Amino acid sequence: MRTLVVGAAGKTGSRVAGRLREQGREVVAASRSLTGFDWYEPDTHDDALSGVDSAYLVAPVGDPDPVGVMGPFLERAARQGVRRIVLLSVAPAESGGPGLGRVHALVPTLFAEWAVLRPTWFMQNLVGAHPHARSIADRGELITATGDARVALIDVDDIADVAVRALTGPPPNTDWLLTGPEAVSYTDVAAVISEVTGVPLRHRAVEPEELRAYLETFLPAAAAARMAGLDRIIASGSQERVTGVVEEVTGRPARTLWDWAVRHRSQLPA
Ligand SMILES: NC(=O)c1ccc[n+]([C@@H]2O[C@H](COP(=O)([O-])OP(=O)(O)OC[C@H]3O[C@@H](n4cnc5c(N)ncnc54)[C@H](OP(=O)(O)O)[C@@H]3O)[C@@H](O)[C@H]2O)c1
C-alpha cells in the first residue's frame, strides 16, 4: 500500500503525508522542491507513480486550466493501477465547470474509488507566504476586496484530516464541500487576531482594482489579478455556507478561527 502525495511541500500535502506516515503507511511525497516531480514535466511522472495504489493531488497552483497537465497524468495513473484518487479542488468549482471543475469531472470516469475535496479559503493564508500575512506584518492591515461579505474559513488541519479518511477509509465516491464552523468577515478575522495577539489589526476593504494594484507591488501581474479576482467570489456572498462535513467525516467539529489564532500565536504579530 503506497500513497503518492503531490504538493507534499505545501499546506495540505505536507500534513496529509505526515499523517499517513504516522499511521505507518508508505508515502511518496512529491513536489518540484522535494523530488523533482513537476506537473509540467511528464518525464517525472512515471517514477512518482511506481507501485502506488492511491494518490492525493494538489493541482499546479495558479494554472487556469489544470486539466491540460492533470488529465494525461490521471490517465497514466489509471493505466498503472492506481485505485483511488483524492483531488484537492476549491469550494466554488463545480464538477464540469471551468478550471479544477474539469479535473473533478474526469476523476470518476477513470477511478472506481475517489473523492474531491472542495474547501473554502484557508485560515493558514493569514500566516506564512500569503499576501494577507505580508500586509498584516508590514502594515497592520488585512487588505481585501471582500467588503463585509463572510466566508467560512477552514483550518488546513481539518482538510488534512478529511483527506486521510478519504484515502484510507471506505471510498467516498463523492465531492465534499469543506468549511470551517462559522462564516466570518475579514473585519471579524482582524478582531479575533487583535484580541489573541493584543496587537491592533484592522481590515481595509478596497475595490478589486486597488487590491490588484497593491498585490502587483510584490506579485507578478497575473498572480495579482488572479488573487484580486478570488476576492470578488467572496464579495458576491456565495461563500457564506457552513457545512458539517468535517464533523461527519472525522467525528469531531471543525476547528474555530479563535482556536487557530491561539495555536498560531507565534506566527502572528507580537
Ligand atoms: N489558499 C486557499 O485559501 C485555498 C482554498 C481552497 C483551495 N485551495 C487550493 O489549494 C491548492 C494549494 O494552494 P496553496 O496556495 O495553499 O499551495 P500549497 O499547497 O501550500 O503549495 C503548493 C504545493 O504544490 C507544489 N507545486 C506547485 N507547483 C507545482 C508543479 N508545477 N509541479 C509539482 N508540484 C507543484 C508546491 O511544491 P514545490 O514548489 O516544491 O513544487 C507545493 O507543495 C490550490 O489548488 C488551491 O486552489 C487553496
The ligand as a Tripos MOL2 file, in Angstrom:
@<TRIPOS>MOLECULE
LIG
   48    52     1     0     0
SMALL
NO_CHARGES

@<TRIPOS>ATOM
      1 N1         -5.2060   29.0120   -0.2120 N.am      1 LIG1
      2 C1         -6.5320   28.8730   -0.1190 C.2       1 LIG1
      3 O1         -7.2340   29.6110    0.5950 O.2       1 LIG1
      4 C2         -7.1870   27.7580   -0.8820 C.ar      1 LIG1
      5 C3         -8.5380   27.4890   -0.6540 C.ar      1 LIG1
      6 C4         -9.1490   26.4090   -1.3040 C.ar      1 LIG1
      7 C5         -8.4030   25.6240   -2.1840 C.ar      1 LIG1
      8 N2         -7.0890   25.9530   -2.3940 N.ar      1 LIG1
      9 C6         -6.3430   25.1300   -3.3520 C.3       1 LIG1
     10 O2         -5.2620   24.5500   -2.6890 O.3       1 LIG1
     11 C7         -4.2430   24.2830   -3.6290 C.3       1 LIG1
     12 C8         -2.9220   24.6380   -2.9930 C.3       1 LIG1
     13 O3         -2.8360   26.0190   -2.8650 O.3       1 LIG1
     14 P1         -1.8320   26.7390   -1.8700 P.3       1 LIG1
     15 O4         -1.6540   28.1030   -2.4220 O.co2     1 LIG1
     16 O5         -2.2940   26.5420   -0.4790 O.co2     1 LIG1
     17 O6         -0.4510   25.9820   -2.1030 O.3       1 LIG1
     18 P2          0.3120   24.8980   -1.2240 P.3       1 LIG1
     19 O7         -0.4260   23.6030   -1.1960 O.co2     1 LIG1
     20 O8          0.7460   25.4720    0.0900 O.co2     1 LIG1
     21 O9          1.6190   24.7120   -2.1220 O.3       1 LIG1
     22 C9          1.5500   24.1580   -3.4150 C.3       1 LIG1
     23 C10         2.2560   22.8120   -3.4850 C.3       1 LIG1
     24 O10         2.2680   22.3800   -4.8410 O.3       1 LIG1
     25 C11         3.6200   22.1840   -5.2580 C.3       1 LIG1
     26 N3          3.6680   22.6200   -6.6620 N.ar      1 LIG1
     27 C12         3.4340   23.8490   -7.1510 C.ar      1 LIG1
     28 N4          3.6090   23.8530   -8.4880 N.ar      1 LIG1
     29 C13         3.9430   22.5810   -8.8350 C.ar      1 LIG1
     30 C14         4.2780   21.9430  -10.0520 C.ar      1 LIG1
     31 N5          4.3070   22.6130  -11.2300 N.pl3     1 LIG1
     32 N6          4.5470   20.6210  -10.0480 N.ar      1 LIG1
     33 C15         4.5530   19.9330   -8.8750 C.ar      1 LIG1
     34 N7          4.2590   20.4750   -7.6820 N.ar      1 LIG1
     35 C16         3.9760   21.7930   -7.6650 C.ar      1 LIG1
     36 C17         4.4740   23.0130   -4.3120 C.3       1 LIG1
     37 O11         5.7600   22.4930   -4.0480 O.3       1 LIG1
     38 P3          7.0380   22.8260   -4.9470 P.3       1 LIG1
     39 O12         7.1580   24.3200   -5.0100 O.co2     1 LIG1
     40 O13         8.1480   22.1370   -4.2160 O.co2     1 LIG1
     41 O14         6.7510   22.2090   -6.2850 O.co2     1 LIG1
     42 C18         3.6790   22.8470   -3.0250 C.3       1 LIG1
     43 O15         3.9880   21.6070   -2.4260 O.3       1 LIG1
     44 C19        -4.5900   25.0250   -4.9130 C.3       1 LIG1
     45 O16        -5.0930   24.0990   -5.8630 O.3       1 LIG1
     46 C20        -5.6770   25.9540   -4.4680 C.3       1 LIG1
     47 O17        -6.5980   26.2390   -5.4850 O.3       1 LIG1
     48 C21        -6.4720   26.9670   -1.7580 C.ar      1 LIG1
@<TRIPOS>BOND
     1     1     2 1
     2     2     3 2
     3     2     4 1
     4     4     5 ar
     5     4    48 ar
     6     5     6 ar
     7     6     7 ar
     8     7     8 ar
     9     8     9 1
    10     8    48 ar
    11     9    10 1
    12     9    46 1
    13    10    11 1
    14    11    12 1
    15    11    44 1
    16    12    13 1
    17    13    14 1
    18    14    15 2
    19    14    16 1
    20    14    17 1
    21    17    18 1
    22    18    19 2
    23    18    20 1
    24    18    21 1
    25    21    22 1
    26    22    23 1
    27    23    24 1
    28    23    42 1
    29    24    25 1
    30    25    26 1
    31    25    36 1
    32    26    27 ar
    33    26    35 ar
    34    27    28 ar
    35    28    29 ar
    36    29    30 ar
    37    29    35 ar
    38    30    31 1
    39    30    32 ar
    40    32    33 ar
    41    33    34 ar
    42    34    35 ar
    43    36    37 1
    44    36    42 1
    45    37    38 1
    46    38    39 2
    47    38    40 1
    48    38    41 1
    49    42    43 1
    50    44    45 1
    51    44    46 1
    52    46    47 1
@<TRIPOS>SUBSTRUCTURE
     1 LIG1         1 GROUP 0 **** ****
